Amino acid sequence: MLSSKHFEQIFEALEVNFGLSHCQELTLEANPDDMSDAFFRSIAPFPFNRLSMGVQSFNDAHLRFLHRRHTSNEAKDAIVRAKRFGFDNISIDLMFGLPNQTIDDWQESLLQAIEHEVNHISAYHLIYEEGTPLWRMKEQGTVREIDEELSVRMFEVLIDTLTQNGFEHYEISNFALPEFRSRHNSSYWNATPYLGVGAAAHSYNGSERSYNVADTLRFCEAMEQGLDCYEIEHLFRSERYDDMVITALRTCEGLAIEKVRTLFGADYVDYLMQQAAPYLKSGQLRLTPTHLVLTRAGIFISDGIMSNLLRTE
C-alpha cells in the first residue's frame, strides 16, 4: 500500500532515531496480488530481508470463500517472483478449518507450500468472530463450522506433513525450516520489550503495555500538535505471570521454571507446579530439567491447560 516515497520517509526516520545497523530481520508483509515486478523494483532500495505473504490457501474455491483477490496460481507466481528478486526468506500464512474443506484439500495446500520452498509457515484455524459477515453467515445457516474431530485431524496433518518435511514446530501455529524462525514473533513469546509505531500500534516494556489510538486521522493530528495519543496499562505481578504462561507455553521450549522464580517468586513456582500436576500425570505436560513443556497431546487442549495455570489476584 505504500509508495517508494513513503518507504524513504520511514527508513530515514528509523535510521535517525534508532539506527538500522543492528537490525537482523526486517519483514515486509504483502498480499500475493500486489507483488508485481514493478512492486519488487520499487522496494529494491530498501533493506527488507524477509517477506510475509497472506496466501491463506492454494485452493481457488477456498480463496473465493475468503474473498481473497488472488488465485492459487497468482500466489505461486508471487513466491517465484519474490525469489527472483532476491528474497530467500519467505513466510506464508495458511488457513484451515474452512467450511467444506477436506483433509485432502488441506494437505494439498501444505504440499504446495513445501513444493515452492517457502521457509516459514503460519497456520491458523478459521475463527467465527461475533459481528463479522462470517459470523452472520453461520447464524443464518449459510455456512457450517467443521466438527471438532475433523478440526483435530487437520491439525495433526499440519504437524505431521510439515515436520516430516524438515520444518520445526517451534510455536503452536508456526513452523520454520532450520534458522528461519520469525525473530519478530519470537520476541512476543519470549516477553522481549517491543515498540509499536503508528495508529493502533501496541508497545510493551516489561511492566506495562501501551497502545496508540486506533483512529488514524486523530493520531496524525495529535502527532502534528506534539500531543501524546496513547493509553498505558500497568500490569500487576499476576498479570505479567499470566502473560508469560500464555506466551511461553506456546513455544517448543516451554516455560522456564527459574525465570518464573526470579521474576515472581517461589510462591508462583509452587502454584504453577501444583496446577500443572494433573497434566504432568496425564502426559499432556512434561517437565525437563529447566522447563515446563506442552506435549503433542497437550497442544490439542493448550487453551484449557493454560487457563488452569493462570493466576489472578
C-alpha positions in Angstrom: 0.0 0.0 0.0 3.0 2.3 0.5 5.0 4.1 -2.3 8.7 4.4 -2.5 8.5 7.9 -1.2 6.7 6.6 1.9 9.3 4.0 2.5 12.1 6.6 2.1 10.4 8.6 4.9 10.0 5.6 7.1 13.6 4.4 6.8 15.0 7.8 7.2 13.1 8.2 10.5 14.2 4.7 11.6 17.8 5.4 10.9 17.8 8.8 12.6 16.0 7.7 15.7 17.3 4.1 16.2 19.8 3.1 13.5 19.4 0.0 11.3 22.9 -1.5 11.5 21.9 -3.8 14.3 18.7 -4.9 12.7 18.8 -8.7 11.8 15.3 -9.2 10.5 13.2 -6.7 8.5 9.9 -8.1 7.3 7.6 -6.7 4.7 4.0 -8.0 4.7 2.1 -8.1 1.5 -0.6 -9.9 -0.4 0.3 -12.0 -3.5 -1.8 -9.9 -5.9 0.2 -6.8 -5.1 3.6 -8.4 -5.8 4.3 -7.4 -9.4 7.7 -6.9 -11.0 7.1 -3.1 -10.5 6.4 -3.6 -6.8 9.6 -5.5 -6.3 11.6 -3.0 -8.2 10.1 -0.2 -6.1 11.2 -1.8 -2.8 14.7 -2.9 -4.0 16.5 0.2 -2.5 15.2 -0.7 1.0 16.8 -3.3 3.4 13.9 -5.8 3.6 15.3 -9.3 4.1 12.1 -11.2 4.8 8.8 -11.3 3.1 5.5 -12.4 4.7 2.6 -13.3 2.3 -1.1 -13.7 3.1 -1.6 -16.7 0.9 -4.3 -18.4 3.1 -4.9 -21.3 0.6 -3.7 -22.8 -2.7 -7.4 -23.8 -3.4 -9.3 -21.4 -5.6 -12.7 -22.3 -4.2 -11.5 -21.6 -0.7 -9.8 -18.3 -1.8 -13.1 -17.2 -3.2 -14.9 -18.1 0.0 -12.4 -16.0 1.9 -12.9 -13.1 -0.5 -9.2 -13.1 -1.4 -8.3 -11.1 -4.6 -5.6 -13.6 -5.7 -5.8 -17.1 -7.2 -3.8 -20.1 -6.3 -1.6 -19.6 -9.4 -1.0 -16.0 -8.6 0.1 -16.9 -5.1 2.6 -19.4 -6.6 3.8 -16.9 -9.1 4.3 -14.3 -6.3 6.6 -16.8 -4.5 8.6 -17.5 -7.6 8.9 -13.8 -8.4 9.9 -12.9 -4.8 12.8 -15.4 -5.1 13.8 -14.0 -8.5 14.1 -10.6 -6.9 16.4 -11.9 -4.2 14.1 -12.9 -1.3 15.4 -16.1 0.3 13.4 -15.8 3.5 9.7 -16.1 2.7 6.9 -16.8 5.1 3.3 -17.5 4.2 0.0 -17.7 6.1 -2.3 -20.7 5.6 -5.8 -21.3 6.9 -7.6 -24.5 7.8 -11.0 -25.4 9.2 -12.9 -23.8 6.4 -16.4 -24.9 5.5 -16.3 -27.8 3.1 -12.5 -28.1 3.3 -11.4 -31.7 3.3 -8.3 -33.3 4.7 -7.0 -33.8 1.1 -7.7 -30.1 0.3 -5.7 -29.1 3.4 -2.8 -31.4 2.7 -2.6 -30.3 -0.9 -2.1 -26.6 0.3 0.6 -27.7 2.6 2.3 -29.8 -0.1 2.1 -26.8 -2.5 3.9 -24.6 0.1 6.6 -27.2 0.5 7.0 -27.6 -3.2 7.5 -23.9 -3.6 10.2 -24.0 -0.9 8.9 -21.3 1.5 11.0 -21.1 4.7 8.2 -20.4 7.2 4.5 -21.2 7.5 2.0 -19.7 10.0 -1.2 -21.9 10.0 -4.4 -20.7 11.6 -7.8 -22.2 12.2 -10.7 -20.2 10.8 -12.4 -18.3 13.6 -16.0 -17.1 13.5 -15.8 -13.8 15.3 -19.1 -12.3 16.5 -20.2 -9.3 14.4 -18.3 -10.3 11.3 -20.0 -11.3 8.0 -18.7 -14.8 8.5 -20.4 -15.0 11.9 -23.7 -13.8 10.4 -23.4 -16.4 7.7 -23.0 -19.1 10.4 -26.0 -17.8 12.3 -28.1 -17.8 9.2 -27.1 -21.3 8.4 -25.4 -20.3 5.2 -22.1 -21.9 6.4 -21.4 -24.6 9.0 -18.4 -24.9 11.2 -16.4 -28.1 10.7 -16.8 -30.6 13.5 -14.2 -30.9 16.3 -12.9 -34.4 15.1 -12.1 -33.0 11.6 -10.5 -29.9 13.2 -8.2 -32.0 15.3 -7.4 -34.3 12.3 -6.4 -31.2 10.2 -4.1 -30.0 13.0 -2.5 -33.5 13.1 -2.0 -33.4 9.3 -0.4 -30.0 9.6 2.1 -31.1 12.2 2.9 -34.4 10.5 3.2 -33.1 7.0 5.5 -30.1 7.9 7.7 -31.8 10.4 8.2 -34.8 8.1 9.4 -32.3 5.5 12.0 -30.6 7.7 10.0 -27.9 9.4 10.4 -27.2 13.1 7.1 -26.8 15.0 8.5 -24.1 17.2 5.2 -22.5 18.3 1.7 -23.8 18.3 0.7 -22.1 15.0 4.2 -21.6 13.5 6.6 -23.8 11.6 10.1 -22.9 10.2 13.0 -24.5 8.4 16.2 -24.5 10.5 17.4 -20.9 11.1 14.2 -19.4 9.8 12.2 -18.8 12.9 10.5 -15.4 12.9 12.5 -13.1 15.2 9.7 -10.6 15.4 7.0 -13.1 16.6 9.5 -14.8 18.9 10.0 -11.6 20.7 6.4 -11.6 21.8 6.6 -15.2 23.0 9.9 -14.5 24.9 8.5 -11.4 26.6 11.1 -9.2 24.9 10.1 -5.5 25.1 8.9 -4.0 21.8 7.9 -0.7 20.4 4.9 -0.2 18.1 4.8 2.8 15.9 1.7 4.4 14.3 -2.0 4.4 14.7 -3.4 1.4 16.7 0.2 0.2 17.4 0.9 -1.6 20.7 4.1 -1.5 22.8 5.4 -3.4 25.8 8.3 -2.5 28.2 8.2 -5.5 30.6 5.9 -4.0 33.2 3.3 -2.1 31.2 1.6 -2.1 27.9 0.7 0.9 25.8 -1.5 1.3 22.8 -1.9 4.2 20.4 -5.3 5.5 19.4 -6.7 3.5 16.5 -8.3 6.4 14.6 -5.6 7.3 12.0 -6.8 10.9 11.5 -6.9 11.6 15.2 -3.5 10.0 15.7 -1.9 12.1 12.9 -3.4 15.3 14.2 -2.1 14.6 17.7 1.4 13.9 16.3 1.4 17.2 14.3 0.5 19.0 17.5 3.1 17.2 19.6 0.5 15.6 21.8 0.5 12.1 23.4 -2.1 9.9 21.8 -1.9 6.6 23.7 -3.1 4.8 26.8 -1.0 2.9 29.3 -2.0 -0.3 31.1 0.1 -1.0 34.2 0.4 -4.8 34.8 0.1 -6.4 38.2 2.5 -9.2 39.0 -0.2 -11.8 38.5 -0.9 -10.3 35.0 2.7 -10.5 34.0 2.9 -14.1 35.2 -0.3 -14.9 33.2 1.2 -13.3 30.1 4.3 -15.4 30.5 2.4 -18.6 30.8 0.2 -17.9 27.8 3.2 -16.9 25.6 6.0 -19.2 26.7 3.9 -22.3 26.8 3.1 -21.8 23.1 6.7 -22.4 22.2 8.5 -25.7 21.8 11.0 -24.7 24.6 8.1 -24.1 27.0 8.0 -22.1 30.3 11.3 -21.6 32.1 10.8 -22.5 35.8 13.7 -20.4 37.1 12.5 -17.4 35.2 9.2 -17.7 37.0 11.0 -17.9 40.3 13.3 -15.0 39.5 10.5 -12.7 38.3 7.6 -13.7 40.5 8.9 -15.6 43.5 8.9 -19.2 44.9 5.1 -19.0 45.7 4.4 -18.7 42.0 6.5 -21.7 41.2 4.7 -23.7 43.8 1.3 -22.6 42.4 2.4 -23.4 38.9 3.6 -26.9 39.7 0.5 -27.6 41.8 -1.7 -26.6 38.9 0.4 -28.5 36.4 0.5 -31.8 38.3 -2.7 -33.3 36.7 -1.4 -32.6 33.2 2.1 -34.0 34.0 0.4 -37.1 35.3 -1.8 -37.4 32.1 1.2 -36.8 29.8 -0.2 -33.5 28.4 2.7 -31.6 30.0 6.3 -32.7 30.6 9.0 -31.4 32.8 12.5 -31.0 31.6 15.4 -30.1 34.0 14.6 -26.4 33.2 11.2 -26.0 31.5 7.5 -27.0 31.6 6.6 -28.0 28.1 3.4 -29.0 26.3 3.5 -32.5 24.8 1.8 -33.2 21.5 -1.3 -34.4 23.4 -1.2 -31.2 25.4 -1.1 -28.9 22.3 -4.5 -30.1 21.3 -6.0 -28.8 24.6 -3.5 -26.0 25.1 -6.1 -23.3 25.8 -7.6 -25.3 28.7 -4.2 -26.1 30.2 -3.0 -22.5 30.1 -6.2 -21.3 31.6 -5.8 -23.6 34.6 -2.2 -22.4 35.1 -3.1 -18.8 35.2 -3.2 -16.8 38.5 -5.2 -13.6 39.2 -5.1 -11.6 42.3 
